[in-house]
Amino acid sequence: MANKQFADRLNKELDNIGVPLLNNERVEVFAKLLKVPKFKAEAFLNGAAIPDSNLLAILADELEVSADWLLGKSEQKKS
């Protein structure tokens, strides 16, 4: 459940900042944003994996949201 919520919130925030909707384009842009391989980016976007704490902090900072909100541990979007 937490992975799905993470993926849903992540994708919504990526929509908000204009990351392309097409899956292959989204994966490529997201991978470049986080400086991770495409397979990892795709796993995060699909909820198959959650980034480690360091990468999660970078992602939350980039999206201007709290890491706990991204993970579904808080309803407070910004820290």
PDB file of N, CA, C and O in Angstrom, chain B, residues numbered from 101:
ATOM      1  N   MET B 101       0.829  -1.203   0.000  1.00  0.00           N
ATOM      2  CA  MET B 101       0.000   0.000   0.000  1.00  0.00           C
ATOM      3  C   MET B 101       0.866   1.257   0.000  1.00  0.00           C
ATOM      4  O   MET B 101       0.611   2.191  -0.760  1.00  0.00           O
ATOM      5  N   ALA B 102       1.883   1.279   0.848  1.00  0.00           N
ATOM      6  CA  ALA B 102       2.733   2.468   0.938  1.00  0.00           C
ATOM      7  C   ALA B 102       3.438   2.732  -0.391  1.00  0.00           C
ATOM      8  O   ALA B 102       3.586   3.884  -0.800  1.00  0.00           O
ATOM      9  N   ASN B 103       3.877   1.657  -1.070  1.00  0.00           N
ATOM     10  CA  ASN B 103       4.548   1.849  -2.355  1.00  0.00           C
ATOM     11  C   ASN B 103       3.609   2.464  -3.382  1.00  0.00           C
ATOM     12  O   ASN B 103       4.021   3.327  -4.157  1.00  0.00           O
ATOM     13  N   LYS B 104       2.354   2.032  -3.399  1.00  0.00           N
ATOM     14  CA  LYS B 104       1.388   2.579  -4.353  1.00  0.00           C
ATOM     15  C   LYS B 104       1.128   4.048  -4.040  1.00  0.00           C
ATOM     16  O   LYS B 104       1.075   4.881  -4.945  1.00  0.00           O
ATOM     17  N   GLN B 105       0.969   4.360  -2.772  1.00  0.00           N
ATOM     18  CA  GLN B 105       0.731   5.755  -2.398  1.00  0.00           C
ATOM     19  C   GLN B 105       1.946   6.614  -2.762  1.00  0.00           C
ATOM     20  O   GLN B 105       1.800   7.736  -3.247  1.00  0.00           O
ATOM     21  N   PHE B 106       3.136   6.080  -2.524  1.00  0.00           N
ATOM     22  CA  PHE B 106       4.357   6.792  -2.905  1.00  0.00           C
ATOM     23  C   PHE B 106       4.349   7.061  -4.409  1.00  0.00           C
ATOM     24  O   PHE B 106       4.581   8.191  -4.838  1.00  0.00           O
ATOM     25  N   ALA B 107       4.085   6.034  -5.207  1.00  0.00           N
ATOM     26  CA  ALA B 107       4.085   6.181  -6.666  1.00  0.00           C
ATOM     27  C   ALA B 107       3.012   7.169  -7.122  1.00  0.00           C
ATOM     28  O   ALA B 107       3.258   7.992  -8.004  1.00  0.00           O
ATOM     29  N   ASP B 108       1.831   7.087  -6.527  1.00  0.00           N
ATOM     30  CA  ASP B 108       0.747   8.010  -6.892  1.00  0.00           C
ATOM     31  C   ASP B 108       1.133   9.458  -6.599  1.00  0.00           C
ATOM     32  O   ASP B 108       0.946  10.342  -7.435  1.00  0.00           O
ATOM     33  N   ARG B 109       1.670   9.688  -5.408  1.00  0.00           N
ATOM     34  CA  ARG B 109       2.049  11.056  -5.019  1.00  0.00           C
ATOM     35  C   ARG B 109       3.220  11.555  -5.858  1.00  0.00           C
ATOM     36  O   ARG B 109       3.246  12.713  -6.275  1.00  0.00           O
ATOM     37  N   LEU B 110       4.177  10.682  -6.100  1.00  0.00           N
ATOM     38  CA  LEU B 110       5.328  11.040  -6.926  1.00  0.00           C
ATOM     39  C   LEU B 110       4.876  11.442  -8.329  1.00  0.00           C
ATOM     40  O   LEU B 110       5.279  12.488  -8.838  1.00  0.00           O
ATOM     41  N   ASN B 111       4.049  10.620  -8.946  1.00  0.00           N
ATOM     42  CA  ASN B 111       3.596  10.913 -10.306  1.00  0.00           C
ATOM     43  C   ASN B 111       2.764  12.191 -10.371  1.00  0.00           C
ATOM     44  O   ASN B 111       2.858  12.949 -11.337  1.00  0.00           O
ATOM     45  N   LYS B 112       1.958  12.426  -9.350  1.00  0.00           N
ATOM     46  CA  LYS B 112       1.160  13.655  -9.327  1.00  0.00           C
ATOM     47  C   LYS B 112       2.068  14.886  -9.261  1.00  0.00           C
ATOM     48  O   LYS B 112       1.835  15.873  -9.959  1.00  0.00           O
ATOM     49  N   GLU B 113       3.094  14.822  -8.427  1.00  0.00           N
ATOM     50  CA  GLU B 113       4.023  15.952  -8.317  1.00  0.00           C
ATOM     51  C   GLU B 113       4.823  16.134  -9.604  1.00  0.00           C
ATOM     52  O   GLU B 113       5.118  17.262  -9.997  1.00  0.00           O
ATOM     53  N   LEU B 114       5.175  15.037 -10.256  1.00  0.00           N
ATOM     54  CA  LEU B 114       5.879  15.149 -11.530  1.00  0.00           C
ATOM     55  C   LEU B 114       4.975  15.780 -12.587  1.00  0.00           C
ATOM     56  O   LEU B 114       5.438  16.553 -13.426  1.00  0.00           O
ATOM     57  N   ASP B 115       3.675  15.444 -12.543  1.00  0.00           N
ATOM     58  CA  ASP B 115       2.708  16.106 -13.436  1.00  0.00           C
ATOM     59  C   ASP B 115       2.728  17.611 -13.187  1.00  0.00           C
ATOM     60  O   ASP B 115       2.733  18.411 -14.123  1.00  0.00           O
ATOM     61  N   ASN B 116       2.739  17.979 -11.906  1.00  0.00           N
ATOM     62  CA  ASN B 116       2.680  19.394 -11.527  1.00  0.00           C
ATOM     63  C   ASN B 116       3.878  20.202 -12.019  1.00  0.00           C
ATOM     64  O   ASN B 116       3.762  21.402 -12.267  1.00  0.00           O
ATOM     65  N   ILE B 117       5.028  19.545 -12.160  1.00  0.00           N
ATOM     66  CA  ILE B 117       6.210  20.280 -12.627  1.00  0.00           C
ATOM     67  C   ILE B 117       6.457  20.077 -14.123  1.00  0.00           C
ATOM     68  O   ILE B 117       7.482  20.508 -14.651  1.00  0.00           O
ATOM     69  N   GLY B 118       5.513  19.417 -14.802  1.00  0.00           N
ATOM     70  CA  GLY B 118       5.583  19.322 -16.255  1.00  0.00           C
ATOM     71  C   GLY B 118       6.417  18.198 -16.827  1.00  0.00           C
ATOM     72  O   GLY B 118       6.821  18.261 -17.988  1.00  0.00           O
ATOM     73  N   VAL B 119       6.687  17.161 -16.032  1.00  0.00           N
ATOM     74  CA  VAL B 119       7.410  16.008 -16.563  1.00  0.00           C
ATOM     75  C   VAL B 119       6.470  15.276 -17.524  1.00  0.00           C
ATOM     76  O   VAL B 119       5.304  15.057 -17.194  1.00  0.00           O
ATOM     77  N   PRO B 120       6.963  14.896 -18.709  1.00  0.00           N
ATOM     78  CA  PRO B 120       6.093  14.263 -19.714  1.00  0.00           C
ATOM     79  C   PRO B 120       5.310  13.072 -19.163  1.00  0.00           C
ATOM     80  O   PRO B 120       5.787  12.336 -18.299  1.00  0.00           O
ATOM     81  N   LEU B 121       4.094  12.906 -19.688  1.00  0.00           N
ATOM     82  CA  LEU B 121       3.219  11.823 -19.240  1.00  0.00           C
ATOM     83  C   LEU B 121       3.571  10.479 -19.861  1.00  0.00           C
ATOM     84  O   LEU B 121       3.384   9.443 -19.222  1.00  0.00           O
ATOM     85  N   LEU B 122       4.075  10.469 -21.090  1.00  0.00           N
ATOM     86  CA  LEU B 122       4.398   9.205 -21.741  1.00  0.00           C
ATOM     87  C   LEU B 122       5.438   8.459 -20.919  1.00  0.00           C
ATOM     88  O   LEU B 122       6.453   9.030 -20.520  1.00  0.00           O
ATOM     89  N   ASN B 123       5.180   7.184 -20.668  1.00  0.00           N
ATOM     90  CA  ASN B 123       5.995   6.408 -19.741  1.00  0.00           C
ATOM     91  C   ASN B 123       7.484   6.468 -20.059  1.00  0.00           C
ATOM     92  O   ASN B 123       8.285   6.759 -19.171  1.00  0.00           O
ATOM     93  N   ASN B 124       7.877   6.197 -21.312  1.00  0.00           N
ATOM     94  CA  ASN B 124       9.309   6.164 -21.611  1.00  0.00           C
ATOM     95  C   ASN B 124       9.957   7.539 -21.453  1.00  0.00           C
ATOM     96  O   ASN B 124      11.100   7.636 -21.006  1.00  0.00           O
ATOM     97  N   GLU B 125       9.239   8.599 -21.815  1.00  0.00           N
ATOM     98  CA  GLU B 125       9.775   9.952 -21.631  1.00  0.00           C
ATOM     99  C   GLU B 125       9.853  10.305 -20.149  1.00  0.00           C
ATOM    100  O   GLU B 125      10.834  10.894 -19.694  1.00  0.00           O
ATOM    101  N   ARG B 126       8.825   9.944 -19.409  1.00  0.00           N
ATOM    102  CA  ARG B 126       8.794  10.241 -17.973  1.00  0.00           C
ATOM    103  C   ARG B 126       9.953   9.536 -17.279  1.00  0.00           C
ATOM    104  O   ARG B 126      10.647  10.143 -16.463  1.00  0.00           O
ATOM    105  N   VAL B 127      10.166   8.270 -17.591  1.00  0.00           N
ATOM    106  CA  VAL B 127      11.256   7.508 -16.976  1.00  0.00           C
ATOM    107  C   VAL B 127      12.592   8.181 -17.274  1.00  0.00           C
ATOM    108  O   VAL B 127      13.423   8.340 -16.380  1.00  0.00           O
ATOM    109  N   GLU B 128      12.797   8.573 -18.521  1.00  0.00           N
ATOM    110  CA  GLU B 128      14.062   9.190 -18.906  1.00  0.00           C
ATOM    111  C   GLU B 128      14.295  10.513 -18.173  1.00  0.00           C
ATOM    112  O   GLU B 128      15.377  10.739 -17.632  1.00  0.00           O
ATOM    113  N   VAL B 129      13.299  11.373 -18.154  1.00  0.00           N
ATOM    114  CA  VAL B 129      13.430  12.670 -17.476  1.00  0.00           C
ATOM    115  C   VAL B 129      13.640  12.472 -15.976  1.00  0.00           C
ATOM    116  O   VAL B 129      14.489  13.127 -15.371  1.00  0.00           O
ATOM    117  N   PHE B 130      12.867  11.569 -15.382  1.00  0.00           N
ATOM    118  CA  PHE B 130      12.971  11.320 -13.944  1.00  0.00           C
ATOM    119  C   PHE B 130      14.333  10.724 -13.589  1.00  0.00           C
ATOM    120  O   PHE B 130      14.924  11.091 -12.574  1.00  0.00           O
ATOM    121  N   ALA B 131      14.831   9.810 -14.418  1.00  0.00           N
ATOM    122  CA  ALA B 131      16.151   9.211 -14.178  1.00  0.00           C
ATOM    123  C   ALA B 131      17.237  10.288 -14.199  1.00  0.00           C
ATOM    124  O   ALA B 131      18.151  10.269 -13.374  1.00  0.00           O
ATOM    125  N   LYS B 132      17.134  11.216 -15.136  1.00  0.00           N
ATOM    126  CA  LYS B 132      18.119  12.307 -15.206  1.00  0.00           C
ATOM    127  C   LYS B 132      18.008  13.226 -13.993  1.00  0.00           C
ATOM    128  O   LYS B 132      19.018  13.677 -13.454  1.00  0.00           O
ATOM    129  N   LEU B 133      16.780  13.500 -13.570  1.00  0.00           N
ATOM    130  CA  LEU B 133      16.555  14.365 -12.416  1.00  0.00           C
ATOM    131  C   LEU B 133      17.242  13.810 -11.168  1.00  0.00           C
ATOM    132  O   LEU B 133      17.880  14.547 -10.415  1.00  0.00           O
ATOM    133  N   LEU B 134      17.099  12.496 -10.962  1.00  0.00           N
ATOM    134  CA  LEU B 134      17.673  11.871  -9.765  1.00  0.00           C
ATOM    135  C   LEU B 134      19.074  11.299  -9.977  1.00  0.00           C
ATOM    136  O   LEU B 134      19.731  10.864  -9.031  1.00  0.00           O
ATOM    137  N   LYS B 135      19.522  11.308 -11.248  1.00  0.00           N
ATOM    138  CA  LYS B 135      20.832  10.726 -11.584  1.00  0.00           C
ATOM    139  C   LYS B 135      20.893   9.251 -11.185  1.00  0.00           C
ATOM    140  O   LYS B 135      21.834   8.799 -10.533  1.00  0.00           O
ATOM    141  N   VAL B 136      19.852   8.515 -11.602  1.00  0.00           N
ATOM    142  CA  VAL B 136      19.788   7.071 -11.355  1.00  0.00           C
ATOM    143  C   VAL B 136      19.548   6.369 -12.687  1.00  0.00           C
ATOM    144  O   VAL B 136      19.085   6.992 -13.643  1.00  0.00           O
ATOM    145  N   PRO B 137      19.864   5.059 -12.758  1.00  0.00           N
ATOM    146  CA  PRO B 137      19.567   4.308 -13.985  1.00  0.00           C
ATOM    147  C   PRO B 137      18.057   4.281 -14.258  1.00  0.00           C
ATOM    148  O   PRO B 137      17.241   4.396 -13.344  1.00  0.00           O
ATOM    149  N   LYS B 138      17.716   4.127 -15.525  1.00  0.00           N
ATOM    150  CA  LYS B 138      16.304   4.137 -15.918  1.00  0.00           C
ATOM    151  C   LYS B 138      15.500   3.042 -15.220  1.00  0.00           C
ATOM    152  O   LYS B 138      14.342   3.262 -14.864  1.00  0.00           O
ATOM    153  N   PHE B 139      16.100   1.860 -15.019  1.00  0.00           N
ATOM    154  CA  PHE B 139      15.346   0.778 -14.378  1.00  0.00           C
ATOM    155  C   PHE B 139      14.956   1.147 -12.947  1.00  0.00           C
ATOM    156  O   PHE B 139      13.882   0.770 -12.477  1.00  0.00           O
ATOM    157  N   LYS B 140      15.823   1.879 -12.258  1.00  0.00           N
ATOM    158  CA  LYS B 140      15.485   2.321 -10.894  1.00  0.00           C
ATOM    159  C   LYS B 140      14.389   3.380 -10.930  1.00  0.00           C
ATOM    160  O   LYS B 140      13.443   3.334 -10.143  1.00  0.00           O
ATOM    161  N   ALA B 141      14.523   4.325 -11.842  1.00  0.00           N
ATOM    162  CA  ALA B 141      13.513   5.376 -11.971  1.00  0.00           C
ATOM    163  C   ALA B 141      12.153   4.758 -12.259  1.00  0.00           C
ATOM    164  O   ALA B 141      11.146   5.168 -11.682  1.00  0.00           O
ATOM    165  N   GLU B 142      12.121   3.776 -13.146  1.00  0.00           N
ATOM    166  CA  GLU B 142      10.857   3.125 -13.493  1.00  0.00           C
ATOM    167  C   GLU B 142      10.272   2.391 -12.289  1.00  0.00           C
ATOM    168  O   GLU B 142       9.058   2.410 -12.081  1.00  0.00           O
ATOM    169  N   ALA B 143      11.121   1.750 -11.501  1.00  0.00           N
ATOM    170  CA  ALA B 143      10.648   1.048 -10.299  1.00  0.00           C
ATOM    171  C   ALA B 143      10.027   2.032  -9.307  1.00  0.00           C
ATOM    172  O   ALA B 143       9.006   1.725  -8.692  1.00  0.00           O
ATOM    173  N   PHE B 144      10.626   3.199  -9.147  1.00  0.00           N
ATOM    174  CA  PHE B 144      10.061   4.213  -8.248  1.00  0.00           C
ATOM    175  C   PHE B 144       8.725   4.717  -8.778  1.00  0.00           C
ATOM    176  O   PHE B 144       7.762   4.847  -8.021  1.00  0.00           O
ATOM    177  N   LEU B 145       8.665   5.000 -10.070  1.00  0.00           N
ATOM    178  CA  LEU B 145       7.444   5.534 -10.682  1.00  0.00           C
ATOM    179  C   LEU B 145       6.284   4.550 -10.621  1.00  0.00           C
ATOM    180  O   LEU B 145       5.125   4.952 -10.521  1.00  0.00           O
ATOM    181  N   ASN B 146       6.601   3.259 -10.682  1.00  0.00           N
ATOM    182  CA  ASN B 146       5.561   2.226 -10.668  1.00  0.00           C
ATOM    183  C   ASN B 146       5.251   1.706  -9.271  1.00  0.00           C
ATOM    184  O   ASN B 146       4.344   0.891  -9.101  1.00  0.00           O
ATOM    185  N   GLY B 147       5.988   2.167  -8.274  1.00  0.00           N
ATOM    186  CA  GLY B 147       5.749   1.710  -6.910  1.00  0.00           C
ATOM    187  C   GLY B 147       6.363   0.357  -6.605  1.00  0.00           C
ATOM    188  O   GLY B 147       6.031  -0.260  -5.592  1.00  0.00           O
ATOM    189  N   ALA B 148       7.259  -0.113  -7.473  1.00  0.00           N
ATOM    190  CA  ALA B 148       7.920  -1.394  -7.232  1.00  0.00           C
ATOM    191  C   ALA B 148       9.048  -1.246  -6.214  1.00  0.00           C
ATOM    192  O   ALA B 148       9.489  -2.231  -5.621  1.00  0.00           O
ATOM    193  N   ALA B 149       9.510  -0.019  -6.017  1.00  0.00           N
ATOM    194  CA  ALA B 149      10.587   0.252  -5.062  1.00  0.00           C
ATOM    195  C   ALA B 149      10.427   1.671  -4.534  1.00  0.00           C
ATOM    196  O   ALA B 149       9.757   2.513  -5.134  1.00  0.00           O
ATOM    197  N   ILE B 150      11.061   1.905  -3.398  1.00  0.00           N
ATOM    198  CA  ILE B 150      11.085   3.236  -2.785  1.00  0.00           C
ATOM    199  C   ILE B 150      12.554   3.625  -2.636  1.00  0.00           C
ATOM    200  O   ILE B 150      13.372   2.792  -2.247  1.00  0.00           O
ATOM    201  N   PRO B 151      12.899   4.872  -2.937  1.00  0.00           N
ATOM    202  CA  PRO B 151      14.300   5.290  -2.832  1.00  0.00           C
ATOM    203  C   PRO B 151      14.824   5.205  -1.397  1.00  0.00           C
ATOM    204  O   PRO B 151      14.061   5.283  -0.434  1.00  0.00           O
ATOM    205  N   ASP B 152      16.148   5.042  -1.280  1.00  0.00           N
ATOM    206  CA  ASP B 152      16.748   5.062   0.055  1.00  0.00           C
ATOM    207  C   ASP B 152      16.606   6.469   0.632  1.00  0.00           C
ATOM    208  O   ASP B 152      16.199   7.397  -0.067  1.00  0.00           O
ATOM    209  N   SER B 153      16.940   6.615   1.894  1.00  0.00           N
ATOM    210  CA  SER B 153      16.675   7.881   2.591  1.00  0.00           C
ATOM    211  C   SER B 153      17.401   9.069   1.961  1.00  0.00           C
ATOM    212  O   SER B 153      16.846  10.167   1.907  1.00  0.00           O
ATOM    213  N   ASN B 154      18.632   8.871   1.483  1.00  0.00           N
ATOM    214  CA  ASN B 154      19.367   9.978   0.856  1.00  0.00           C
ATOM    215  C   ASN B 154      18.698  10.427  -0.436  1.00  0.00           C
ATOM    216  O   ASN B 154      18.508  11.622  -0.665  1.00  0.00           O
ATOM    217  N   LEU B 155      18.346   9.467  -1.272  1.00  0.00           N
ATOM    218  CA  LEU B 155      17.698   9.782  -2.543  1.00  0.00           C
ATOM    219  C   LEU B 155      16.303  10.350  -2.319  1.00  0.00           C
ATOM    220  O   LEU B 155      15.862  11.241  -3.044  1.00  0.00           O
ATOM    221  N   LEU B 156      15.620   9.831  -1.318  1.00  0.00           N
ATOM    222  CA  LEU B 156      14.287  10.334  -0.982  1.00  0.00           C
ATOM    223  C   LEU B 156      14.361  11.804  -0.558  1.00  0.00           C
ATOM    224  O   LEU B 156      13.503  12.604  -0.931  1.00  0.00           O
ATOM    225  N   ALA B 157      15.378  12.150   0.214  1.00  0.00           N
ATOM    226  CA  ALA B 157      15.552  13.542   0.652  1.00  0.00           C
ATOM    227  C   ALA B 157      15.810  14.458  -0.542  1.00  0.00           C
ATOM    228  O   ALA B 157      15.274  15.565  -0.606  1.00  0.00           O
ATOM    229  N   ILE B 158      16.623  14.001  -1.481  1.00  0.00           N
ATOM    230  CA  ILE B 158      16.901  14.783  -2.689  1.00  0.00           C
ATOM    231  C   ILE B 158      15.622  14.969  -3.494  1.00  0.00           C
ATOM    232  O   ILE B 158      15.329  16.067  -3.965  1.00  0.00           O
ATOM    233  N   LEU B 159      14.869  13.893  -3.646  1.00  0.00           N
ATOM    234  CA  LEU B 159      13.621  13.932  -4.406  1.00  0.00           C
ATOM    235  C   LEU B 159      12.612  14.882  -3.764  1.00  0.00           C
ATOM    236  O   LEU B 159      12.007  15.709  -4.446  1.00  0.00           O
ATOM    237  N   ALA B 160      12.438  14.759  -2.466  1.00  0.00           N
ATOM    238  CA  ALA B 160      11.492  15.623  -1.750  1.00  0.00           C
ATOM    239  C   ALA B 160      11.894  17.089  -1.896  1.00  0.00           C
ATOM    240  O   ALA B 160      11.044  17.955  -2.102  1.00  0.00           O
ATOM    241  N   ASP B 161      13.188  17.357  -1.789  1.00  0.00           N
ATOM    242  CA  ASP B 161      13.679  18.725  -1.939  1.00  0.00           C
ATOM    243  C   ASP B 161      13.412  19.242  -3.352  1.00  0.00           C
ATOM    244  O   ASP B 161      12.969  20.376  -3.533  1.00  0.00           O
ATOM    245  N   GLU B 162      13.682  18.414  -4.333  1.00  0.00           N
ATOM    246  CA  GLU B 162      13.469  18.786  -5.737  1.00  0.00           C
ATOM    247  C   GLU B 162      11.994  19.086  -6.015  1.00  0.00           C
ATOM    248  O   GLU B 162      11.676  20.015  -6.758  1.00  0.00           O
ATOM    249  N   LEU B 163      11.100  18.299  -5.418  1.00  0.00           N
ATOM    250  CA  LEU B 163       9.658  18.468  -5.636  1.00  0.00           C
ATOM    251  C   LEU B 163       9.024  19.463  -4.662  1.00  0.00           C
ATOM    252  O   LEU B 163       7.847  19.803  -4.788  1.00  0.00           O
ATOM    253  N   GLU B 164       9.814  19.925  -3.695  1.00  0.00           N
ATOM    254  CA  GLU B 164       9.350  20.872  -2.673  1.00  0.00           C
ATOM    255  C   GLU B 164       8.185  20.315  -1.857  1.00  0.00           C
ATOM    256  O   GLU B 164       7.194  21.000  -1.602  1.00  0.00           O
ATOM    257  N   VAL B 165       8.334  19.055  -1.458  1.00  0.00           N
ATOM    258  CA  VAL B 165       7.366  18.393  -0.580  1.00  0.00           C
ATOM    259  C   VAL B 165       8.149  17.688   0.519  1.00  0.00           C
ATOM    260  O   VAL B 165       9.370  17.561   0.434  1.00  0.00           O
ATOM    261  N   SER B 166       7.445  17.229   1.551  1.00  0.00           N
ATOM    262  CA  SER B 166       8.145  16.498   2.610  1.00  0.00           C
ATOM    263  C   SER B 166       8.300  15.031   2.212  1.00  0.00           C
ATOM    264  O   SER B 166       7.447  14.461   1.531  1.00  0.00           O
ATOM    265  N   ALA B 167       9.394  14.441   2.648  1.00  0.00           N
ATOM    266  CA  ALA B 167       9.640  13.025   2.373  1.00  0.00           C
ATOM    267  C   ALA B 167       8.551  12.165   3.003  1.00  0.00           C
ATOM    268  O   ALA B 167       8.098  11.196   2.395  1.00  0.00           O
ATOM    269  N   ASP B 168       8.129  12.509   4.211  1.00  0.00           N
ATOM    270  CA  ASP B 168       7.071  11.741   4.877  1.00  0.00           C
ATOM    271  C   ASP B 168       5.764  11.800   4.100  1.00  0.00           C
ATOM    272  O   ASP B 168       5.030  10.814   4.048  1.00  0.00           O
ATOM    273  N   TRP B 169       5.467  12.943   3.497  1.00  0.00           N
ATOM    274  CA  TRP B 169       4.255  13.043   2.685  1.00  0.00           C
ATOM    275  C   TRP B 169       4.359  12.136   1.466  1.00  0.00           C
ATOM    276  O   TRP B 169       3.410  11.427   1.130  1.00  0.00           O
ATOM    277  N   LEU B 170       5.517  12.161   0.802  1.00  0.00           N
ATOM    278  CA  LEU B 170       5.703  11.292  -0.363  1.00  0.00           C
ATOM    279  C   LEU B 170       5.493   9.827   0.006  1.00  0.00           C
ATOM    280  O   LEU B 170       4.908   9.063  -0.762  1.00  0.00           O
ATOM    281  N   LEU B 171       5.971   9.445   1.177  1.00  0.00           N
ATOM    282  CA  LEU B 171       5.862   8.052   1.624  1.00  0.00           C
ATOM    283  C   LEU B 171       4.478   7.702   2.152  1.00  0.00           C
ATOM    284  O   LEU B 171       4.188   6.532   2.403  1.00  0.00           O
ATOM    285  N   GLY B 172       3.623   8.702   2.323  1.00  0.00           N
ATOM    286  CA  GLY B 172       2.289   8.443   2.860  1.00  0.00           C
ATOM    287  C   GLY B 172       2.254   8.389   4.375  1.00  0.00           C
ATOM    288  O   GLY B 172       1.269   7.936   4.958  1.00  0.00           O
ATOM    289  N   LYS B 173       3.328   8.849   5.022  1.00  0.00           N
ATOM    290  CA  LYS B 173       3.394   8.838   6.488  1.00  0.00           C
ATOM    291  C   LYS B 173       2.824  10.107   7.100  1.00  0.00           C
ATOM    292  O   LYS B 173       2.665  10.202   8.317  1.00  0.00           O
ATOM    293  N   SER B 174       2.516  11.083   6.251  1.00  0.00           N
ATOM    294  CA  SER B 174       1.994  12.360   6.726  1.00  0.00           C
ATOM    295  C   SER B 174       1.044  12.921   5.681  1.00  0.00           C
ATOM    296  O   SER B 174       1.190  12.677   4.483  1.00  0.00           O
ATOM    297  N   GLU B 175       0.073  13.672   6.162  1.00  0.00           N
ATOM    298  CA  GLU B 175      -0.828  14.369   5.245  1.00  0.00           C
ATOM    299  C   GLU B 175      -0.353  15.798   5.009  1.00  0.00           C
ATOM    300  O   GLU B 175      -0.920  16.522   4.190  1.00  0.00           O
ATOM    301  N   GLN B 176       0.694  16.199   5.734  1.00  0.00           N
ATOM    302  CA  GLN B 176       1.265  17.537   5.571  1.00  0.00           C
ATOM    303  C   GLN B 176       2.238  17.491   4.395  1.00  0.00           C
ATOM    304  O   GLN B 176       3.309  16.890   4.479  1.00  0.00           O
ATOM    305  N   LYS B 177       1.844  18.136   3.303  1.00  0.00           N
ATOM    306  CA  LYS B 177       2.599  18.047   2.054  1.00  0.00           C
ATOM    307  C   LYS B 177       3.976  18.686   2.141  1.00  0.00           C
ATOM    308  O   LYS B 177       4.950  18.143   1.619  1.00  0.00           O
ATOM    309  N   LYS B 178       4.057  19.821   2.790  1.00  0.00           N
ATOM    310  CA  LYS B 178       5.345  20.517   2.890  1.00  0.00           C
ATOM    311  C   LYS B 178       5.805  20.525   4.334  1.00  0.00           C
ATOM    312  O   LYS B 178       5.010  20.636   5.267  1.00  0.00           O
ATOM    313  N   SER B 179       7.113  20.404   4.486  1.00  0.00           N
ATOM    314  CA  SER B 179       7.647  20.360   5.859  1.00  0.00           C
ATOM    315  C   SER B 179       7.892  21.730   6.420  1.00  0.00           C
ATOM    316  O   SER B 179       8.338  21.860   7.559  1.00  0.00           O
TER     317      SER B 179
END
